[in-house]
Amino acid sequence: MTTVLIVDDSVTVRMDLHEAFEADGFRTVLCAGHAEALTALDHVPFEVAVLDVRLPDGDGIDLLRRLREHPRHAATAVLLLSSEAEVHDRLRGLRTGADEYVGKPYDAHVVVARSRELLRAAPPPDDRRTVLVVDDSLTYREQLRAALTAAGYEVTTAVSGEEGLRSAAARPPGAIIVDGVLPGIDGATVIRRVRLDAALRNVPCLLLTASDDYATELQILDAGADAFVRKQEDMAVVLAKLAAVLRKSTTALPVATAHGPARVLLVDDDARYLDAMCAQLHEDGYEGVPARCADDALAMLAVQPADCAVVDLHLPEIDGRQLCERIRAVPGLRDMPVIVVGDDDALLDCLAVGADDYVRRADGTGTLCAHVRAHLRRQHLHEQNRRIREELLRREMEAAEERAARRYAEARAELVEELEWRNRELEAFSGSVSHDLRSPLQTILSYSELLLPDAGAEVADGLRRVHGAALRMNALIDALLQLARANRGSLERTLVDLTALAEDVVEELRQRDAARRVRVTIDPRMAAPCDGPLVRAVLANLVGNAWKFTTRAPDPAIEVGVSTVDGETAFQVRDNGAGFPADRADQLFRPFGRLHDSSEYPGTGIGLTTVQRIIDRHGGRVWASSEPGQGATFSFTLPDP
């Protein structure tokens, strides 16, 4: 069970939070002051701490600092609870290490939800250039069409609300501009129905009105409109407001904020205005965060993001336009709605620098709050859409992975089946080679040996040629069968004594060619995890080649050893024989790839191909180095799986 430490000198606050946390499944530890909390830091394990800033026997910020320095609680989630709402107070707490700052009066359920959240610790698409204009006035409709077309928008029109809804359903537009007064249903009803349609709910809506009435403006915004435009204003205002709402990209949305009321940053040097706005926002269910200057606002946004910002046009250091530009320059804040409040006619200038809306101060806090609600509502819709898109994308990716896995399994099964069939074919071919071809060869060898003693000189020479060709054919069949065995069957890896294998191969060569005297040196420390019979074939081919290509050396010598090459253990067979050009070493491992005349050094041309296949199956590599007349060195690795 998760434990939360609650430090507050108010019994009412402690019990209120205790009941809220326990109802949500937490265990609570209650402390009334600074000293009691310090004792809890050393003796009580907890995952969340809710600290009051003002304590009778100390400072909550100091307690926070002590908590962050404590080795057991350095990563604990910490919420500061305070009636101090000024930005510099918040900054002091957040910069000291708090994860969240909750102002009093608080909602206990919000504190619990934010605690649990802490524990769990692009350009718009092309169709957004399409604008649907719904207006029954032909004159104004055509004026608006001309202005929008000149600005690069594609325009569709409707003369009534019903026709506009049908047009939007048939082809969802990038934005809707609708007149407030229409025959049939009015503009506000059109917007409400758009908001109820899952396919259209995120389409930006601007409502046109000829009224200057305050109540009408609030009604427009509460209907779900993103902005409103008075018909008597210049067309440039319409275009600026449209650009502002389209600026909000649905493909680059901020991460969802923690549970609880939306946080609205208020930037104004008028303390009474800030207090009035905070009170109004609190009544609407939002949390107001007041800042007296632009620097405080930017510092606040750096440590604790807001859901919306309301900026005074005339600030003491820089004006609202400059602050808006600086906010838009921060990547993480580009999508946060910014509303500028002023007394003069600066709407177009503010929208041009990145503001989402402009409200005259004379319209009162009620109007401003209505604008805030409209922008936060749209932000909430964007967030819902983002989550839906992410969920759909996740499901699509999972389905794609399942389809790919299924196709892979089917393809693998087909390949395994085909491989088994090929292996059966190879087995049959090997059997045919082993029996059907060897039988006539043995007959040729036997009869040629039988006839040779009684044949005349000319016939005897022909019989010896036949006998030699049959022997070479028999050797080639043996090499091909060995290559086939190297390519099939499972590997049986054990720790093999390669020294003993090499000695066995050399002894076999000495018995076969007893007349030769070759100096052979074998490292006594060679061992590796491998398939013994297959690696014996590797050594038989490499040592056999070294034995063969040293026949013309005055003092033939062969060395079988081990060394470290690029951090790997490499086994080597080195001789002082004929050698070969280094730039042609790769040809040796191709089937029938020879670098010497077969009359000088007879062989099948299959042996080194077999060596490479065996080493490949072990996951190793094989290579050769040499110079003509300087001998050759063949190296191979047998990595431990």
Buried (B, 14 or more C-beta within 10 A) or exposed (E): EBBBBBBBBBEEBBBBBBEBBEEBEBEBBBBBBBBBBBEBBEEBEBBBBBBBBBBEEBEBBEBBEBBBEEEEBEEBBBBBBBEBBBBEBBBBBBEBBBBBBBBBEBBBEBBBBBBBBBEEEEEBEEEBBBBBBBBBBEEBBBBBBEBBEEBEBEBBBBBBBBBBBEBBEEEBBBBBBBBBBBEEBBBBBBBBBBBEBEEBBBBBBBBBBEBEEEEBBBBBBBBBBBBBBEBEBEBEBBBBBBBBBBBBBBEBBBEEBBBBBBBBBBBBBEEEBBBBBBEBBBEBEBBBBBBBBBBBBBBBBBEBBBBBBBBBBBBEEBBBBBBBBBBBEEEEBBBBBBBBBBEEEBBBBBBBBBBBBBBBBEBBBEBBBBBBBBBBBBBEBBBBBBEEEEEEEEEEEEEEEEEEEEEEEEEEEEEEEEEEEEBEEBEEEBEEBBEEBBEEBEEBBEBBEEBBEEBEEEEBEEBEEBBEEBBEBBBBBBBBBBBBBBEEEEEEBEEBBBBBBBBEBBEEBBEEEEEEEBEBEBBEEBBBEBBBEBBBBBBBBBBBBBBBBBBEBEEBBBBBBBEEEEEEBBBBBBBBBBBBEEEEBEEBBEEEBBBBEEEEBEBBBBBBBBBBBBBEBBEBBBBBBBEEEBBBBBBBBBEEE
